[in-house]
C-alpha cells in the first residue's frame, strides 16, 4: 500500500470528519424551521432472542444486536472483531494453538479443554459444528451478507438448540426476496496487501413465489509476523466462502428457505513469539548442562533482538479449515394464531493444523500433523552451537486431519399466541448428532533437549482419536401478559420455560511414541508394544441428563421503560478426555449454572433529545466448572492431563447508553464489570503446582499433595471493559448521498489466561490492559449512484498488545505468546442496486 494512502486515510479520518462534526453542531444550535427538522430518534432493531421477532428494547434479555450497516461500519469480518463492542464478551484464541480459533467467552463462561462451547454460535438458528481439539465453531466468512448479528448474554437453557452456560451468538443470513432484483458488489484494499471481494445477487424467479440469493467472498491478507527461517508471513488470512439460498412461498401460509454454504481457509499458522525457557524444565531437564542452557538462552536473546513481529520456527506452521452445510427452514401457518416450524441441517467441518508453540528453532513445544521441518542449517542456531547441521530428520508427517466431524440436527417447533395476544408460547423437540468422519490423527515432535533438536533420537509422538456427541431435548416456554385478566395489570408479564436434555458422549484414543525396532511406548499406560492401535487404545462413554429452566417477571410502568427480574438454569454437556492416563478422568461431567438477574431497559427524551439507558446486574452460582490440569499415573508412570471440577460465584454489571444531542450525531457507550471468585477448586499436585496460602500468596505443593486453587484468577475474564463511540452525519449537499464518521475506543483491563497457574510463576499468564481506537468514514449512495465508499482503520494508534500466552512455563518450562493485529487500514468500494 503506497505511503500516501496512509496519509490520506489519517487526514480523512481525523482532519476532515471532526471539524465537520463541530460545524454541524454549530449549525444545529441556530434557529431553524421546525417543519424542516429531521425527527431525532434512536434506531431500533428487531431481534429473535425468544425465537420470534420482537423489538430489542421489549425483550427482558441482555442483547447486543448489530445490523448489516453497523457491521460494515465497525469493519467486522471475524468473531474477534466483536470484542469490545459487547459487554462481558471476550473473544480470542484462549490458549489454542491456532489463531483461526476465536472462542467466545461471556460472563466468565469460556470453552474449556476438549469441551463443547460455553457460548454457542448459530447460523440461521442452527448450531455450527464445534470441533474438539481446537475450540472452533464453523469456518471462515461467517459475517458475509448477514441481516444481523445478535449476542445473547447468560445461560441459554430453554429455547435454543444446544444448552450453554455463557450465551449464544446468532448469525442471520439474508433471506431471498421474492418481489425484486437486488444485490451488491464490494471490493477492499489496504495495508498488508489486503484484497477482499464480496457480493450478493437476489433474483425472483417467480414473483412472490420463488427467489434465489447467491452470496460469496474472497479474503486475502499478508501476515504481520515474519518467519525468518521459512521466509513466510505467519498470522496471514486466506479464505473464500459461498452461499446459495432458495426461498419458496407457494402459498400465503407456507414458506421454505434452503441455504447451502461452503468455505475454505488456508494460511501459514500462528506466529508465536518466544519469551523464555525455565532452567531445569521438562524440556531442559533431559540435558541440564551449561551447553543446553546456553542454547535455550541464546534463542530467547535472538527473539528479543528481532522483536515481536518476527519469529523463527522449526516447523512450517499452517492451518487448514473446510466447512460446508445445508440448512432448511420450513414454516406453515396452521391458523392466524398457530405456526409450525421445522429446521433441519447437515454440516461438515474439517480442520488440520501444525504449529510451533515455543517460537524458536528448538523442538520444544510443537503440534504438527503434516507440516514440513527444515532440511537446512538455521541461522542463529547452527552457526553458534552446531545443532542439526544436516537439517531435521525426525519430522512426523500424517495425512489425516486433526478434526473432521459431520453433524445432523432436527428441530420441530410450534409457535402460537392466545388470549387475544396476551399469551405467546413456543414448544418443540430438538436433536443434534455429531460424529467423527474417519479417524482423527495427530503427531508432535517436542520435549527434545536442545542438543537433540532435529536428531533421529528425538522421536515424535502419534495420536489417533474420535469423539461423538449426541443431544436430545424437549422444551416449552411461554409469556403471559396479566392484562388478559385485568386492564390494570396490562404490561405485567410472566415468562416461564422448561427443557429436559439427554446427552451422550462417546470417544476413543490411542497415543504412543516410537522407540525404535518397530516398538512403541503407549501414552496411556507406558506399555511397550508392537501393536499400539490395540494396546494403547482406550474407549469411554458418558451419558447424562438434566433439566434447565427459566422464570421471570417484567413490567412496563410506562411505555418506554421495561424492568425485569429472572432466574435461569444453564447446563453444558460433559466430554471425553483423549489424553487421560487415569480411568476416572477419561470423561468429565457437565457444567451447571444458575443465574439471578435484574435490570431495566429505558428510552427517554429530554426535550427534543432522545436517549437510551439499559442496565443489568447478575449473580451466578457456577458448579462443576471444567478446568484442565496435568495428571500422572503412579502405577504405570504415565503422564497426561485431566479435567477437574470447580465451583464459583460470578457477579457483574452490564450497561449500555446512547444519546442524540441533535439529528446527525449519536454518542454511545457500553460497559461491563465481571467479578468471579472460586468457592471450591482442588486437584493433585505433580510437583510444579502452587497452592493458595490461608494468609494470601502461594507456596509450592509437593508431588502428590492436594492443591488449593481457590485464589487462582478466573481465566479469560476481562474484569472491566468499556467502549465509547460517536457517529456523526456530515452534510454533503442535496442529492449527494450520506456521509458519516464513526470513532470508537475500547478499553480492556487485565485478563488472566491460566486455568490453574500462579500468575507470579506462570509467566505471562495475565494479559496486560490495553485500549484500541477504531475509525471509519462512510459515504453512502454517492450522488445517488448506488456507489458507497468507506475508509477504515483499526488499532489506529498501532498499539502492541498480547492476545494469548502459552501458559506452559511452570510445567514444560516454555514461555511464548501471541500478539494482536497492528494498525490495519484500507478503502472499501461497493455498488448496490435494487434496494435503495
Buried (B, 14 or more C-beta within 10 A) or exposed (E): BEEEBBEBBBEBBBEBBBEBBEEBBEEBEEEEEEEEEEEBEBEEBBBBBBBBEBEBBBBBBBBBBBBBEBBBBBBBBBBBBBBBBBBBBBBBBBBBBBBBBBBBBBBBBBBBBBBBBBBBBBBBBBBBBBBBBBBBBBBBBBBBBBEBBBBBBBBBBBBBBBBBBBBBBBBBBBBBBBEEEBBBBBBBBBBBEBBBBBBBBBBBEEEEEBBBBBBBBBBBBBBBBBBBBBEBBBBBBBBBBBBBBBBBBEEEEEBBBBBBBBBBBBBBBBBBBBBBBBEEBBBBBBBEEEBBBEBBBBBBEBBEEBEBBBBBBBBBBBBBBBBBBBBBBBBBBEEEBBBBBBBBBBBBBBBBBBBBBBBBBBBBBBBBBBBBBBEEBBEBBBEEBEBBEEBBEBBBEBEBBBBBBBBBBBBBBBBBBBEEEBBBBBBBEBBBBBBBBEBBBBBBBBBBBBBBBBBEEBBBBBBBBBBBBBBBBEBBBBBBBBBBEEEEBBBBBBBBBBBEBBBBBBBBBBBBBBEEEEEBBBBBBBBEBEEBEEBBBBEBEBEBBBEBBBBBBBBBEEEBBBBBBBEBBBBBBBBBBBBBBBEEBBBBBBBBBBBBBBBBBBBBEEEEEBBBBBBBBBBBBBBBBBBBBBBBBEEBEBBBBBBBBBBBBBBBBBBBBBBBBBBBBBBBBBBBBBBBEBEEBBBBBBEBBBBBEEEEEBEBBEEEEEBBBBBBBBBBBBBBBBBBBBBBBBEBEEEEBBBBBBBBBBBBBBBBBBBBBBBEBBBBBBBEBBBBBBBBBBBBBBEEEBBBBBBBBBBBEEBBBBBBBBBBBBBBBBBBBBBBBBBBBBBBBBBBEBEE
